[in-house]
Amino acid sequence: MSLVAANINLQKMQSSADDACRLMKVLSNRDRMLLLCQISQGEKCVGELEACLDIQQPTLSQQLTVLRNEALVKTRREGKQIYYSHSNHVALEVMNVLYQNYCSK
């Protein structure tokens, strides 16, 4: 393998590691993890998330903003309601692995 090819592979590996670390950092917050778990069951509006998770509005809004900014969820507006759904298949796959190892026992 040439030095140039090794550098390209290293750069790709570093970039991939950065992406994975960013995802894991987002998932490492309990409230965000709970939100993603609920949203993985199907589209939910803010009121539904607040009621089923007992996360108060300021914290809920802050954590949903983080998930939206990291492109892990997408939104849809219907009247005054904002609905959230998953938008990142990698995050959903990671959530499935976590579910299998921690929740299905």
ChimeraX attribute file (.defattr): number of C-alpha atoms within 10 A of each C-alpha:
attribute: neighborCount
match mode: 1-to-1
recipient: residues
	/A:1	5
	/A:2	6
	/A:3	8
	/A:4	9
	/A:5	10
	/A:6	11
	/A:7	11
	/A:8	11
	/A:9	12
	/A:10	12
	/A:11	12
	/A:12	12
	/A:13	12
	/A:14	12
	/A:15	12
	/A:16	12
	/A:17	12
	/A:18	12
	/A:19	12
	/A:20	13
	/A:21	12
	/A:22	13
	/A:23	17
	/A:24	13
	/A:25	10
	/A:26	17
	/A:27	18
	/A:28	11
	/A:29	11
	/A:30	11
	/A:31	17
	/A:32	19
	/A:33	16
	/A:34	16
	/A:35	22
	/A:36	23
	/A:37	16
	/A:38	18
	/A:39	19
	/A:40	18
	/A:41	10
	/A:42	12
	/A:43	17
	/A:44	20
	/A:45	17
	/A:46	15
	/A:47	13
	/A:48	13
	/A:49	21
	/A:50	17
	/A:51	10
	/A:52	11
	/A:53	13
	/A:54	11
	/A:55	16
	/A:56	11
	/A:57	13
	/A:58	8
	/A:59	13
	/A:60	19
	/A:61	14
	/A:62	12
	/A:63	20
	/A:64	21
	/A:65	13
	/A:66	14
	/A:67	23
	/A:68	17
	/A:69	11
	/A:70	15
	/A:71	13
	/A:72	21
	/A:73	23
	/A:74	18
	/A:75	16
	/A:76	13
	/A:77	10
	/A:78	9
	/A:79	6
	/A:80	6
	/A:81	12
	/A:82	14
	/A:83	20
	/A:84	26
	/A:85	20
	/A:86	21
	/A:87	17
	/A:88	13
	/A:89	10
	/A:90	12
	/A:91	20
	/A:92	17
	/A:93	11
	/A:94	14
	/A:95	17
	/A:96	15
	/A:97	12
	/A:98	12
	/A:99	13
	/A:100	11
	/A:101	10
	/A:102	9
	/A:103	9
	/A:104	7
	/A:105	6
